[in-house]
């Protein structure tokens, strides 16, 4: 009978608690491995992103304006 007691696995909450604790321990180890970029690289990348947004925005604005003028031309012809 004593042999059966030692083979019994812990209840669900104990196993879940151990798994959760292991998850956070491993997460802490992984966070220590992160290499954060230098501020100079962040500002450089931010400039590239902002310039790209402005260029694409200007392109979409020009395309929209041109198509609206073209549609207006066709609508005036219909009258």
SULSULSUL-V990441 format. One record per residue. RES is the residue in one small letter. PHI is phi as a letter, one per 40 degrees, with the letter a starting at -180 (none if undefined). OMEGA is omega in whole degrees, 0 to 359 (* if undefined). Layout:
BEGIN
res=RES phi=PHI omega=OMEGA
res=RES phi=PHI omega=OMEGA
END
This chain:
BEGIN
res=x phi=none omega=179
res=x phi=c omega=180
res=x phi=c omega=180
res=x phi=c omega=180
res=x phi=c omega=181
res=x phi=c omega=179
res=x phi=c omega=182
res=x phi=c omega=180
res=x phi=c omega=182
res=x phi=c omega=181
res=x phi=c omega=185
res=x phi=d omega=185
res=x phi=c omega=178
res=x phi=c omega=180
res=x phi=c omega=180
res=x phi=c omega=179
res=x phi=c omega=179
res=x phi=c omega=179
res=x phi=c omega=179
res=x phi=c omega=179
res=x phi=c omega=179
res=x phi=c omega=178
res=x phi=d omega=181
res=x phi=c omega=176
res=x phi=c omega=180
res=x phi=c omega=177
res=x phi=c omega=179
res=x phi=c omega=178
res=x phi=c omega=181
res=x phi=c omega=179
res=x phi=c omega=178
res=x phi=c omega=181
res=x phi=c omega=183
res=x phi=c omega=176
res=x phi=b omega=182
res=x phi=c omega=179
res=x phi=c omega=178
res=x phi=c omega=180
res=x phi=d omega=180
res=x phi=c omega=179
res=x phi=c omega=179
res=x phi=c omega=180
res=x phi=c omega=177
res=x phi=c omega=179
res=x phi=c omega=178
res=x phi=c omega=177
res=x phi=c omega=178
res=x phi=c omega=180
res=x phi=c omega=180
res=x phi=c omega=178
res=x phi=c omega=178
res=x phi=c omega=179
res=x phi=c omega=181
res=x phi=c omega=181
res=x phi=c omega=180
res=x phi=c omega=177
res=x phi=c omega=179
res=x phi=c omega=178
res=x phi=c omega=180
res=x phi=c omega=178
res=x phi=c omega=179
res=x phi=c omega=179
res=x phi=c omega=179
res=x phi=c omega=180
res=x phi=c omega=179
res=x phi=c omega=180
res=x phi=c omega=177
res=x phi=c omega=177
res=x phi=c omega=178
res=x phi=c omega=177
res=x phi=c omega=177
res=x phi=c omega=178
res=x phi=c omega=179
res=x phi=c omega=180
res=x phi=c omega=178
res=x phi=c omega=178
res=x phi=c omega=182
res=x phi=c omega=181
res=x phi=c omega=*
END
